[in-house]
Structures are given as structure tokens and as C-alpha cells.
Amino acid sequence: MSGIARRAGVDRTFLYRHRDLLDMIHTQAAEPRPPSRETVSRPSLMADLANA
């Protein structure tokens, strides 16, 4: 909660006073996160090509 409140620019107590927001946070936390996509850069592709 501290990290979320800090990024939102509010105090943690704000989140606890607003049950709808708190429920949304808990719902999002319970959902699995999608796999992150790696960013491919041109230099990394060139290095892979050279190594191949």
C-alpha cells in the first residue's frame, strides 16, 4: 500500500478510508500478471547475429 500511495501522491490512510479503491487494489493484486515483453534493440540483434 505504501508504494501505491506514494505513486498516487496520497497518504496511505486515504486508500483505507475509500473502501472502493482498496477493493480495486486487492482485486488487481490477486490477478496474475501478464508476462513482460523484453525490448529488443538493434545492437542486441546484431550481437546475436554475429554470435550465430
PELIN-V785584 format. One record per residue. N is the residue number from 1. D_FIRST is the distance of its C-alpha to the first C-alpha in Angstrom with 1 decimal. Layout:
# PELIN-V785584
n = {N | N}
d_first = {D_FIRST | D_FIRST}
This chain:
# PELIN-V785584
n = {1 | 2 | 3 | 4 | 5 | 6 | 7 | 8 | 9 | 10 | 11 | 12 | 13 | 14 | 15 | 16 | 17 | 18 | 19 | 20 | 21 | 22 | 23 | 24 | 25 | 26 | 27 | 28 | 29 | 30 | 31 | 32 | 33 | 34 | 35 | 36 | 37 | 38 | 39 | 40 | 41 | 42 | 43 | 44 | 45 | 46 | 47 | 48 | 49 | 50 | 51 | 52}
d_first = {0.0 | 3.8 | 5.5 | 5.2 | 6.0 | 8.4 | 10.0 | 10.5 | 12.0 | 10.7 | 9.6 | 6.5 | 9.5 | 10.4 | 8.0 | 9.2 | 12.7 | 12.9 | 13.1 | 14.3 | 11.2 | 9.1 | 12.0 | 12.1 | 8.6 | 9.9 | 13.2 | 12.4 | 10.8 | 14.0 | 16.3 | 18.0 | 17.6 | 21.0 | 22.8 | 22.5 | 25.8 | 27.3 | 28.9 | 32.6 | 34.4 | 38.2 | 38.7 | 36.9 | 39.2 | 42.2 | 41.4 | 41.1 | 44.4 | 46.1 | 45.0 | 46.4}
